[in-house]
Amino acid sequence: MTILKKVMDRAVDGLSVASFQITEPFAQKATTNVAALFELSDGHTLSIFFQNPDVSPKKIMPGDDLISWKWMLNKKDVTIAVAPERGRDLNVRNVALRVMGPAAKNSARFVSTKAND
């Protein structure tokens, strides 16, 4: 997640990651998940949900591989933007651009709306 943060910081001008945290494991729909929560400098939030796809999905061990299954920009599901293409995972730079690009385009309107609330 630290690498993704660094790449996201450089992806677009004027928008960066203000902070991020990784949650403790939590149960959801018969599997255990972990979420990475990124807060962007303009207030947008990016949430990435991970699960353990092996034979013991109800517990996560330190050596387990986790698969991201859902990406949310604020409350909008953007998973399709970062999904593997032709069976291959995307480069981390492409992932950062595909997430930060829409956030940057919407940044001024998002800040304005948030200030009016």
PETAHU-V624605 format. One record per run of one state. SS is the DSSP state (@ for helix, = for strand, . for the rest). FROM is the first residue (numbers start at 1). LEN is the number of residues. If there is no record, write none. Layout:
SS,FROM,LEN
SS,FROM,LEN
//
This chain:
.,1,1
@,2,10
.,12,5
=,17,6
.,23,3
=,26,3
.,29,2
=,31,10
.,41,4
=,45,7
.,52,15
=,67,7
.,74,2
=,76,2
.,78,1
@,79,4
.,83,2
=,85,1
.,86,2
=,88,1
.,89,3
@,92,14
.,106,1
@,107,10
.,117,1
//
